[in-house]
Amino acid sequence: MFEYPEGLYVDVRIEEYNYTTISFKKNTLQEQKVRENKGAFIRVFDGQRWYYASITDLDNIQAHIDALAKMAVPNPRILEHPIVKAFEINRDTVIRYDKQSIAGIPVQEKQALLEEFISLMSDPAIVHHASYYSDERAVKSIYSSKGTKVTFDKQNCGIFLSLDLVCGDNRDRMAVVKGDVFFENLKDTKDYFAAEIEKNIQYTRDAKPVTPGEYPVLLSPLAAGIFTHESFGHKSESDFMVGDEAMMAEWPLEKTVGLELLNIVDDGMYPGAGYTPYDDEGTGAKKTYLIAKGKLTGRLHSAATAAQLAEPLTGNARAMSFAFEPIVRMTTTYIEKGDRPLSGILAEMDRGIFVDTVNHGSGMSTFTMAPARAYLIENGRITQPVKISVITGNVFATLAEVDAVSAEFEMHTFGGGCGKMEQQGLPVGFGGPYTRVRKLNVQ
Amino acid sequence: MNQEFLALNSKQAAVRIRNTGIEAVRVRDIINKGVRVYKDGKIGIAGSIGDVPDSVLLDNAIDNLSAGIEYPYSLSGNKTDHRDYTAGLMSQEELLGHAESVLDILRREYADFDFSETMSFNEVVLHMHNTEGLDLKHKDAYFSLGLVLKEKKSANLMDGSLSYRGRRFNPEKFWAFNRLFLEANRRRVELPEGDILPVFTLGSLAVGFLTDNLNGERYATGSSLFSGKIGRQLFNEKITLEQNRDPRLANQAFFDMEGVVMPDDRCVMIENGKLINVFTDKRNAALYNLPHTGSASGDIDGIPELAGAPLRFRTDSRNLEEALDGRKAVFVWITSGGDFTHDGTFAAPVQVSFLFDGERLIGKLPEFTIRSHLNKMLGDDYIGTFDNACLYYSDFPTQLQGCYMTIAR
């Protein structure tokens, strides 16, 4: 397909996107956008340095390969370079969604579905609202000078409702979101949206400022997913570890970091936002246990980091789009469910905080979570809604504080965008069981 | 039928850095196009990534009229304004030269740290024209350095950052500041005594919350904290906050996404602490009978919308050392993950900060949490907004803002 220059490793990632966005403010249509975009990212490696180009003129890929090759220094032993040796050679086509392709559904049908949800927002406490439908179908093809030739598709769609709420002196902006890989399944989510809208109104009406301090915190599956992603997931991205002896010493494989009940997984085959059957350098997806029975058992890798740390490939080299090179990222990351019912875990808590929904989270040395809806737990019951600016915990310490995970489990596979340095908003999946952390700082 | 054309051409040459060495060179040249058509009070849109012919996009935009999206507002027109803020171009070789030079010094003099991420040179041309005689062009180019700093003995993901953005890059000035800055990173100091301390930041911690609540749509529909308060004294009398699109102050176009150019590129929102305006686009100004402030945002290939506005405090204080009166302040370098609740209560963990005497960063502080309320931060506890004359992280005129805050250790 391409003429690869001698003495260099080359890969080409071609991406074709078809996406729709529809938005309403109250009952007025604001936007109905259907787009098809194409682009490519080309990488050339000479064993010393990488050379990248991001382009939209797909007719000239060969010319861009040749231009990058001129910047590189041909290396007759390039195939023996550890990174190049680490690359898998895959030849595969994984088209899962062509029969129920989101791209094939008329935009009018998508708009009609969204309009059905607008009628859910009639409560007078909702002083303004905006409604959004969005979907994206992508077909990616990856070719390499080692012989990889893979093509796969992925898709996702969802509905997002934004509510401006005023209840007496209390005001808030809340959101409800739900997604699926199939459009048809969105039609069954109206009851979920109605219940969440009602919870948001109740919360806004009754929430009182929290008394700052240290609390045991029960995390909903959504909050547990964000906790997992921010408090530990980023730590498992091994590009942070390459050349970093202190980090390697702090996080050696087999180190006990939590109780036996704690198992954390990253799985690129899980359907939804994080689905990546081949990563953006053509490595097949793997189900990677990052923590098993409380012990650190794995890390996330690109080919480069796997070669540098002499660990197996995991299929986690991901790019936000054809504008960027792949870097080590999560796919769908979650705590595995336990065997205890939520009711039993809750009953043990005399006092604590229940985090139901979350606006955002972050993870450096301190991980943070800004709850949207949170409640006091008193005598084993979820009671008073409380306003919380931020919940924080030390990344190194909090995993060891997880002391209960429920049998109930939910996954959220739409609306999760992960930011890492210059690549912000990469779709990832997250979720988990109800998860109790013995102590976190609540402000 | 009126027609409107937008094009954003973004070129970038970037050097990707890992472990204080050059890992990769990346080039990017992407054009985003949008076409809008207006007919009988309706708008149709089309767009592309890549150089799709205007005629194709025009046909697609005409098709999109059938969606029936209302836009009964007059187009901006009869104005030609082309501005070029490019101060000089940097070739790929020059960029690599700067990168190698910076990394060489970092490797030799600061081997106890590790640096990763990106240095880049960026060129942007945004062009908007229509059949009503509007022809606006904004051209700019700038160098950007953003390096994550990691202490080699630390097991954190990151321990700080080196940053710079400007239309020019002056290595002498860069190192004059950053040598002191990196020394301050090496020097551990303790927080001063007391639960309430003066806290300074680059820009304002409150600007995101103010952007949410000065949104004209939220104001008019009652969900803004400031709803019904135009004309009322909200904050300290020193405070003046304006929408400011002056490209001399930041990398930003001088017009909004409806092609509106405000006089002097500015519009006052809060004057001497009193709420004067909320920001609006054409749709929301008409819908809610509010003054139009030229604040439309949105995608190149999207409908203009009211989302945010480039808000900037006016400098209101001159002498930082005098304001501190011999006290030591906390200078927040990185705070991530904190937030305001909707009633204005604020709390945020501070991941990287320094002890600050009004002129110098003295040493690095341990992590802590800051707490306050919007009304206190911009009210009685407000210290001032100062021109930044001591921290060289940009060649744009930047500001430091200070207020007293509760420190949770």
HADDOCK unambig.tbl for C-alpha pairs under 7 A between the chains (distance, minus, plus):
assign (segid A and resid 29 and name CA) (segid B and resid 69 and name CA) 5.84 0.50 0.50
assign (segid A and resid 30 and name CA) (segid B and resid 69 and name CA) 6.20 0.50 0.50
assign (segid A and resid 31 and name CA) (segid B and resid 69 and name CA) 6.87 0.50 0.50
assign (segid A and resid 31 and name CA) (segid B and resid 303 and name CA) 6.20 0.50 0.50
assign (segid A and resid 32 and name CA) (segid B and resid 67 and name CA) 6.91 0.50 0.50
assign (segid A and resid 37 and name CA) (segid B and resid 48 and name CA) 6.52 0.50 0.50
assign (segid A and resid 37 and name CA) (segid B and resid 49 and name CA) 5.91 0.50 0.50
assign (segid A and resid 49 and name CA) (segid B and resid 23 and name CA) 5.39 0.50 0.50
assign (segid A and resid 49 and name CA) (segid B and resid 24 and name CA) 5.35 0.50 0.50
assign (segid A and resid 50 and name CA) (segid B and resid 23 and name CA) 6.21 0.50 0.50
assign (segid A and resid 50 and name CA) (segid B and resid 24 and name CA) 4.27 0.50 0.50
assign (segid A and resid 50 and name CA) (segid B and resid 25 and name CA) 6.31 0.50 0.50
assign (segid A and resid 51 and name CA) (segid B and resid 24 and name CA) 5.49 0.50 0.50
assign (segid A and resid 51 and name CA) (segid B and resid 25 and name CA) 4.90 0.50 0.50
assign (segid A and resid 51 and name CA) (segid B and resid 26 and name CA) 5.84 0.50 0.50
assign (segid A and resid 52 and name CA) (segid B and resid 25 and name CA) 6.06 0.50 0.50
assign (segid A and resid 52 and name CA) (segid B and resid 26 and name CA) 4.36 0.50 0.50
assign (segid A and resid 52 and name CA) (segid B and resid 27 and name CA) 6.21 0.50 0.50
assign (segid A and resid 53 and name CA) (segid B and resid 26 and name CA) 5.64 0.50 0.50
assign (segid A and resid 53 and name CA) (segid B and resid 27 and name CA) 4.89 0.50 0.50
assign (segid A and resid 53 and name CA) (segid B and resid 28 and name CA) 5.74 0.50 0.50
assign (segid A and resid 54 and name CA) (segid B and resid 27 and name CA) 6.52 0.50 0.50
assign (segid A and resid 54 and name CA) (segid B and resid 28 and name CA) 4.89 0.50 0.50
assign (segid A and resid 54 and name CA) (segid B and resid 29 and name CA) 6.96 0.50 0.50
assign (segid A and resid 55 and name CA) (segid B and resid 28 and name CA) 6.50 0.50 0.50
assign (segid A and resid 55 and name CA) (segid B and resid 29 and name CA) 6.38 0.50 0.50
assign (segid A and resid 55 and name CA) (segid B and resid 30 and name CA) 6.59 0.50 0.50
assign (segid A and resid 56 and name CA) (segid B and resid 30 and name CA) 6.62 0.50 0.50
assign (segid A and resid 56 and name CA) (segid B and resid 50 and name CA) 5.25 0.50 0.50
assign (segid A and resid 57 and name CA) (segid B and resid 50 and name CA) 6.85 0.50 0.50
assign (segid A and resid 127 and name CA) (segid B and resid 221 and name CA) 5.96 0.50 0.50
assign (segid A and resid 127 and name CA) (segid B and resid 222 and name CA) 6.73 0.50 0.50
assign (segid A and resid 128 and name CA) (segid B and resid 221 and name CA) 6.16 0.50 0.50
assign (segid A and resid 164 and name CA) (segid B and resid 223 and name CA) 5.72 0.50 0.50
assign (segid A and resid 165 and name CA) (segid B and resid 223 and name CA) 6.32 0.50 0.50
assign (segid A and resid 166 and name CA) (segid B and resid 223 and name CA) 6.10 0.50 0.50
assign (segid A and resid 171 and name CA) (segid B and resid 223 and name CA) 5.94 0.50 0.50
assign (segid A and resid 171 and name CA) (segid B and resid 342 and name CA) 6.43 0.50 0.50
assign (segid A and resid 172 and name CA) (segid B and resid 223 and name CA) 6.95 0.50 0.50
assign (segid A and resid 172 and name CA) (segid B and resid 342 and name CA) 5.60 0.50 0.50
assign (segid A and resid 240 and name CA) (segid B and resid 157 and name CA) 6.39 0.50 0.50
assign (segid A and resid 243 and name CA) (segid B and resid 19 and name CA) 6.73 0.50 0.50
assign (segid A and resid 244 and name CA) (segid B and resid 152 and name CA) 6.56 0.50 0.50
assign (segid A and resid 246 and name CA) (segid B and resid 152 and name CA) 6.48 0.50 0.50
assign (segid A and resid 246 and name CA) (segid B and resid 153 and name CA) 5.41 0.50 0.50
assign (segid A and resid 246 and name CA) (segid B and resid 154 and name CA) 5.71 0.50 0.50
assign (segid A and resid 246 and name CA) (segid B and resid 155 and name CA) 5.12 0.50 0.50
assign (segid A and resid 247 and name CA) (segid B and resid 155 and name CA) 4.28 0.50 0.50
assign (segid A and resid 250 and name CA) (segid B and resid 155 and name CA) 6.29 0.50 0.50
assign (segid A and resid 361 and name CA) (segid B and resid 337 and name CA) 5.86 0.50 0.50
assign (segid A and resid 362 and name CA) (segid B and resid 336 and name CA) 6.65 0.50 0.50
assign (segid A and resid 362 and name CA) (segid B and resid 337 and name CA) 5.31 0.50 0.50
assign (segid A and resid 364 and name CA) (segid B and resid 156 and name CA) 6.87 0.50 0.50
assign (segid A and resid 364 and name CA) (segid B and resid 157 and name CA) 5.89 0.50 0.50
assign (segid A and resid 364 and name CA) (segid B and resid 158 and name CA) 6.77 0.50 0.50
assign (segid A and resid 365 and name CA) (segid B and resid 156 and name CA) 5.39 0.50 0.50
assign (segid A and resid 365 and name CA) (segid B and resid 157 and name CA) 6.71 0.50 0.50
assign (segid A and resid 368 and name CA) (segid B and resid 337 and name CA) 5.25 0.50 0.50
assign (segid A and resid 369 and name CA) (segid B and resid 337 and name CA) 6.59 0.50 0.50
assign (segid A and resid 370 and name CA) (segid B and resid 338 and name CA) 6.84 0.50 0.50
assign (segid A and resid 370 and name CA) (segid B and resid 339 and name CA) 6.69 0.50 0.50
assign (segid A and resid 387 and name CA) (segid B and resid 341 and name CA) 6.68 0.50 0.50
assign (segid A and resid 388 and name CA) (segid B and resid 341 and name CA) 6.77 0.50 0.50
assign (segid A and resid 389 and name CA) (segid B and resid 338 and name CA) 6.69 0.50 0.50
assign (segid A and resid 389 and name CA) (segid B and resid 339 and name CA) 5.36 0.50 0.50
assign (segid A and resid 389 and name CA) (segid B and resid 340 and name CA) 5.70 0.50 0.50
assign (segid A and resid 389 and name CA) (segid B and resid 341 and name CA) 5.42 0.50 0.50
assign (segid A and resid 389 and name CA) (segid B and resid 346 and name CA) 6.20 0.50 0.50
assign (segid A and resid 389 and name CA) (segid B and resid 347 and name CA) 5.64 0.50 0.50
assign (segid A and resid 390 and name CA) (segid B and resid 338 and name CA) 5.63 0.50 0.50
assign (segid A and resid 390 and name CA) (segid B and resid 339 and name CA) 6.46 0.50 0.50
assign (segid A and resid 390 and name CA) (segid B and resid 347 and name CA) 6.41 0.50 0.50
assign (segid A and resid 390 and name CA) (segid B and resid 348 and name CA) 6.67 0.50 0.50
assign (segid A and resid 443 and name CA) (segid B and resid 347 and name CA) 6.33 0.50 0.50
